[in-house]
Amino acid sequence: MPITQLPADQRFFADLLSGLVLNPQQLGRVWFASAPKTPPAGSLCLDLPRLEVVLRGEYGNKLEQAQWTLTQGEMLFIPPRAANLPLFTRSAMVLSMVFAPAWTGMAFYDCRSGGTPGPLRKIEIAHQQRGEGEAMLTALTLLSRSPQDQQIIQPLMLSFLHLCRKSVTTRADATPTRPQFLYQSMCNWIQDNYAQPLTREDVAGFFNITPNHLSRLFSQQGTMSFVEYLRWVRMAKARMILQKSPLSIGDVALRCGFPDGDYFSRVFRRQFGLTPGEYRARFQ
């Protein structure tokens, strides 16, 4: 839907997100907030993932010194149960987003004189945050444990911002088209069946469409190809298991839809730059 046909507040946030995704060269480092044992007074800690994007000026997270001065294009991702304390010491414009299962909340802050301002504009966009969006949020939460992997994190964040823009440019009262409904249904089904040895032909057959039609749906409705999306889902699950379980690498591979541990290890190393064993060692 053209942005000009949206309600005023929705159009405002659609314009902000368009400015980000259409100028990716201006986007900078993605920082991650941590989860303190006891959140300090005044800090914000939710069970939902959040994202702060610095649109102009300087903004910071007072809880972590390395994050006191975030400049234009830099972002702060706050995983579930992590905390941040906004720091507005200079003029700044910030886009703040919170992601719930059925809606996304967006707020715009424009601080010109220090202090902690209230939002000038805010909106909630109703949706079902499953499928591709859920996989990306899970991956970003897991990547918060290895924030130095910016060559992986930044392209993923750009894809996620594209998805946010797509969500905000859809009218809340609009009925999903058949392609939109079918694409979302496939994403949800893959989320539930990723451990099976899935191929493009398998999924297309289950939904009674051709493999080429499936590929077109992922190209037109999402920001990842079918193969990329399936890999992100499986890798997100694998990283979670490696962090929390003593299962062998071969068992982790089988639980995540890979035929054997050697193939899984090669894909994991190509994706993240280290082996599953090396990744697990970071959490021992």
N, C-alpha and C positions, 0 to 999 in steps of 0.2 A: 504494500500500500504506500502511495506517495506520502512523504512526511508532512506535506502541506495540508493533508486531509485529516490529520490527527488532532485531538483536543490540545489546547495550548500547552499545558504542563507536559503532556506526553511528547509533544513536538519539541519542547525545550530540551528534554533529556535525550531525545533522538538526535538532535543537532550536536549535543556535547559528545555523544558516543561516535557519531559520524566523524567529528573532528579528530578523534583518537585513531579510529581504524583506518581512515583515509590518509593519515600521516604517520605511519608506523616508525619512520626514521626519527621521530621526536620522542618516542617512548624510551624510557630508561630502565634502570635496574628494578627488579621486583624484590622488595624486602619482606620479611616474615616476622610477625609478632610471636612471642612465646607465651607459654602458659605458666604463670607464677603459681606457687602453692596457695598463696593468699593474695588475691588481687588487691592492690593498694587503693586507698580511698580516692574516689573520683574517677577511677578507671572504668572502662566498659568491657564487660566479659559476657559473651552470649554463647549459647549452644549451637549457633549458626555461623557459617563462614561469612566473612565480610571483606570488602575491598575498598581502599582509599586511593584515589588517583589525584596527584597534584597537577592541576590544570595551569596554574600560574603562581609565581612567587615561591615561598618557602613554607613548609609544613613539617611537623615532626611527631614522633611518638616519644613522650617524655619518659617512658619506662625503660628505654634502651638507648644508651648514649650514642651508639653508632647510627641511630635513626632520628636524631634530634633535628637534622637539617636535610629534609628531602626536597629536591628542587623539581622544576617543571618536567613532567613526563615520568617521574619516578612513582612507584606504586607500593603500597603496604597491604599485603594479604594477611588477614587475621583468621587463622583456622578456628574451628569450633573449640570453645573453652579457653582460647587464648585471650589476652587482654591488651588493650592499648589505652593511652591517655593522650588525647590530642594536644599538640603544642603549636600554638599560633603566636610566634614571637614577632613575625613580620607580616606584611601584606601577603595574602594567599587566597587562591580559589581552589576548592577541593570538591571532587565528586565522590560521594560516599555511597556504597551499596551493601545491602545485606540480603542473603539468599536463603529463603525458606523453601520447603518442599512445594508449596502451592503459590508462592508469590515472590517477587523481588522488590525490595524497597530501595528507592533512590533519593538522595538528598544533595542539594547544592549549597556550599558554604562560600561566602565572600567576606573575608576578614581584611579590613583596611587599617585597624588600629590596635592589634594585639588582643589578648584575652581569648575566651572561647565563645565564638558566636553561635547563634541559633541558625538553623537552615533557612535560607531565603526561599527555596522552593523544594518540595518533596512530593513523592508519588509512590504508589504501590501498583505493580503490574502483576495481575493474576496469571498464573501458568502452572504447569506441572513440571517441576524441575527434575525430570528423570532423563534417561537416555544420555545423549551426548553431554548435556550440561552437568548432569550428575557425575558422569565419568571424569569430566575436566575438573570439577571441584574436588573430587576424591584425589585425583592426581596432584593437584596443587597442594592439598593438605599433606599428602605424603612427601612431596618435594620440599616442604618446609623443613624437613630433617636434613636436607642437603642443599642449602640455599646457594652454594657456590656453583651449582650446575645451571648457570644462567643461559647457556646455549640450548638447554632443554626447556627451561622455565619461560623464557621470553616469547618464543614462538607459540607455546601453549597458551600463555596469557593473551596474546594477540587474537588467537582463535576464539578464546572465551569472550573477549570484548566484542568480536563480531557476533557471537551468539547473543550477547546482551543487547546489542543494537537491533538484531532481528526480533528479539522479544518485545522491545519497546516500540517498534514500528508496526506492531500488530494490534489492532483495536481489540479491547477487552471483550466486546460484544460480538466479535467476528467468529463465525463458525469455521472450524478448521476445514480446509479443502481436503479432498480425498488424498492428494499426494502428501500433504502435511500430516494427516492422520496415519497414513500408511507408513511414512518414514518414522514417526514417533513410536508407532507400534513395533516396528522392527528394532529400534534402539532399545526399547523396554524388554523385548524378547531376548535380545543378545545379552542384556544385563543379567537376565535370569538363567541363561543357558550357555554362558561363556566357557564352562568347563568341558562342554562337548567338542568333538573335533569338527568344528563348523567350517564350511566353505561358502563362498558366495552362492553357489548353486544350491546348497542345502537350505539356506535362508530364503532364497527366491522361491524354491519349491514349496516350502512351508506356507508362504504367503500367496502362492499361486500366481506368481509373476515371473517374467523372464529375468535371467541374470543381468542383461543389459539394462532393463528397466530399473532393477535394484541399484545399479551403479549410477544411473541418472538421478534417482531420488536422493542418494547421498551427496551427489555433486550439487544439485539444485537446492536442497533443503538444509543441508548441514555445512560444516566447514572442514570435514575430514572425509576421506574415501572410506569405503566399507572396510578394507584391510587395515587402514590406520585406526579406525574407530575400534575394531575388534582387538587390535594390539594394545591400544590404550586401556581398554577395559581389563584385559588380562594382566597387563603389567601393573595396574593399580591394585588388583587383587593379590598379585604375587608379592609386591612390595609390602603389603599389609601382613601377609603370612610370614615373610622373612623377618619382619620386625618382631612379631609376637609369638612365633611357633618354632620349636626345635626340629620340625620335619626335615627330612633329607631334601637335597635339591631336586632329586628325581621325583619325590612325592609332591613337592611344591609344583613342579612342572605338570604333573598329571592332574592336579587339582585345578590348574589354570588353563587346561586345554592344549598343552604342548605334548607331543608324542614321547619325548624323552628328555632327560636332564641335560645332555650335551647340546641339543638344539636350543632348548630354553636358555642355556647359559650364553650361547652365541648371540641370540636375539637380545637378551638382557644387556650384555656388554656393548653391543652395537647401539642400543637405545640410550644407555646411561653412562657408558664409559668405564664401567667396572663390573666384575663378576658378581653373581648372586651371593657368593660367599664373602666377598669383600664388602658388599653392601650390608649384609647381616652383621658383620664384625663391628660396624659403626654403632650398633645398638646393643652391644653386649655390655 
